[in-house]
Amino acid sequence: MTNSVLNPSHLAMPTPVSTQRKPVVDLGTRMAHASMALAFLISYVTSESEYWRLVHVYSGYSLAAVLAFRLVWGWVGPASARWGLLLRRVAMWRVWRNKLKQGEWFTRSFWVGASSWVLSAAVLCIYAFCTVAIASGWATYNELLGDGWLNDALQELHEGLGNAAMAVVCIHVGLVVMLRVWRGPHALRPMWRGYANTSGRG
């Protein structure tokens, strides 16, 4: 019996698939996101306690510092941090409205895109609500409008904006959890690690 080596040259060998890391979210944006979430949570939890009032005040100042950094970073940071990118995503509401009118809301791609739009809109709303809430809280704490009804009205505005911001945060977190379940762990990887895995053939 003779031994033969099988070498079917006519069969194509499978091309190995290489996984590459594509930078998506820069470190500055990720750090601002995490810092803002922590400062807002502390500020909200301590908002109704006189004992923790100073903690509430200084967590609000910390939140203001993070917002200031994010504002500047949106102008001087990399492309992934620019305000133009966020505003373009929010402006996509017209596209999803038209798709809804055309009956495309049955497709998976519609809901993935629409959920991404809601996430971007929620981020913009959180920035806006927190900015005004911080300004009104600072004015109330320093009694810039005196100690009368104007200060009380400003206090009500401060509390209302805080609750509105928390409501939007809950929507934001709910969508993040939904995307995690729907699209898998890779859906959240860009915000946690800053990159997304892309496959290419070597």
N, C-alpha and C positions, 0 to 999 in steps of 0.2 A: 504494500500500500504506500502510495506516495503522499507526502504532505504538501499541500498547496496553501499559499497565502492569498486570502481573499482581499482584493484591492479594487473594488468596483469604481473605477475612475469615472464612470458615467453617472454615478450618483453624486449629487451636490451635497457637500457637507454643510450642516447648519451654521449660519453666521452667528457668532456670539453676540449677545446683546449686552451692551455696556450701559450702566446707569450713571448719569451725571447729575451733579447738584447745580441747580440754577438759582442764583440769588433772586429773591422776590421781595422781601421786606428787610430794610436795613436795620442795623442795631439801634440807632437812635430812635426810630419809630417804635421798635419793640419795647425799648426801655421806657419810653414815654407812655406807652399803652399800659404797661404793668404798673408803673408808678402812679398814673392817674387812677387806675382801678383801685389800688390800695388806699390812696388818699381819699378818694370819694367814699369808699366803703367806711373808713374810720369816721369821716365827717358825718355821714348819714346816720350811723349807729349812735353817735354821741350827740345828735342834734336836739334831743328832747331832755337831756340831763343837765341840770345846773352844776352838778358835781364835776362833770366832764366837759364843762364849757370851754376851758382853755385848750383842751385837747381838740375840741371841735373847731375852735378858732385857728389853731396852728395847723391842723390838717387842711383847713381851708386855704391858708397861706401856702402850704405845700402844693395843693392842687393848683393854685394860681401860678406858682413857679413852673410847674410842669406844663400848664397851658401856654405860658409865655415862651417856654422853650419850644413847644410844638409849633407855635405860631411862627417863630423865627426859622425853625427847622424846615417848615413847609416852603420857605423861600430859598434857603441856602443849601438844604440837604440834597441827597441824590434824587433821581427821578421817581423812585418808589415813594418818597416822602412828600412830593410836591402837592400843593393845594390844587393845582390844575388837574391832576389825576383824579383826586377825590371829587372835585366839582364836575368833571366829565362823567364820572360814574353816576353821580346823583342826577345829572341831566338826562340820563338814559330812561327816566320815567316815561318820556314820550314814546320811546320804542316799545316798552312793555305795555303801555296803554293801548297802542295800536295793535300789538299782537293779541291783547285780550279782546279787542273788538273784532278781530279776524277769527276768533275762535281757536287760537293756538295755545290756549291755556291748558289743553289736555296733554301737551307734550312735556316730557321730562326736562328738556332743555329750557323751556319757558320758566319752569319753577326754579331751576338752578340759577338762571340769570336774574330772575326777579328777586330771589332771596339774597343774591349778592348786592343787588341795588338797595334793598331794604337795609342791609348791613351798613352800607356806605351812608345812606340817609340817616340812619340811627347815630352813627359816629358824628356826623355834622350837627345833628340836633343836640347830642350830649355836650359837644364843645360849646354851642350857643347857650344852652340852658345853664351850664356850669359857670360860664363867664358872667352872665347877668346875676346868677345866684351869689357868686363870690362878691361882686361889686355891691349888691344890695345888702349882703351880710356884713361887709366891711363898714358900710355907711350906717347900718343899724347898730353895730357894736360900738362905733365911735360917736353915735348919736348926732350925726351931722345935720339931721332935720329936727333936732330938739327931742323933747320927751313927750310929745303930744300924739295926736292921731296920725300925723304924717309918718312918724317913726313906726307906729303900729301897722300902718298900711304897708310900709316898706318891709316890715318883719313878715307880714302875711305873704308878700310877693316872694320873699326869700324862701319861706317854707314851701310855697306852692311850686316854685321852680325846682327846689330840691326833690320834691315828690315827682314832678314831671320828669326830671332827669332819671330818677330811679325807675320809673315806668319804662322809659326808653331803654335803659340798661337791661331790664328784664327781657324786653323784646329782643335786644341784641344777643343776650346770652341764650335765650330760647332758640334763636335761629342758628347760633353756633352749635348748640347741642343737636339740633335737627340735621345740620349738615354733617356733623360727626357721625350720626347714625346712618344717614342716607348715603354719603359718599366715602365713608371710611376714615381712618385716622390721618390719611394723607391730606385731607381737606384743611386740617388745622396746622399742619407742619410749617407752612410759611410764616405764621405769626409766632410760633414757639421757637423755631430754629432759624428762620430767616431764609430758607431755601425750599425749593420743590424738586423732587426727583424727576428727571426726564430720561427717557430711554432712547438710545441710539445704537446703531449697528456698527461694530468695529470692522 
